[in-house]
Amino acid sequence: NPRVQLIDSDGDPCDNGQGEIKVSGVDSHPQGMTTFTTYNSFEVSETSATLASYTVTFTLCKEIMVQADSSNTSFITVGGFGVSSTGTLNGFKLFGGDMIVFPVAATTSIWLDAPTDDQFVTVAILAGG
C-alpha cells in the first residue's frame, strides 16, 4: 500500500502518529454543528428576495439547505444577489423535490425568485460549532 506522508518545512512529519494532522493555531477537531432548524414550507415571491425577507433570519450558519416543494408546477431560482426566474435566468433552477446546499453564514446571502405564484420551498439551517 503506497502511503503519502506530509512533512513540514523542517522535514518533520505533520501527523502525530495517530493519523491526526498537526496544524499550529488551528483546532484539528472542530466542534460539530449544534443547531438544526427547519422552517415550514413557504411560497416564493415572483420578485427576487432574500431568505431573511421571508422571516428565515439566521446568522452564524454553517450550511443553508433549500428544497423546492415536490408539488410545485414550475421551478424556483436560488442563488446570490441578482437571482432571476424570468427573462435572463440567473441562479440555480430547482424543480419540485430538487435541493441545494449553500455553505454560507447568513440567510441574507441567499436569494429566491419564482416565475409564477404557488411555488414553495422548505429551508433548513445547520449552525453552531
PyMOL commands that set and color helices and strands:
alter all, ss='L'
color gray80, all
select helices_A, chain A and resi 51-54+107-109
alter helices_A, ss='H'
color red, helices_A
select strands_A, chain A and resi 35-43+49-50+61-68+75-79+92-95+99-102+111-113+120-127
alter strands_A, ss='S'
color yellow, strands_A
deselect
rebuild
show_as cartoon
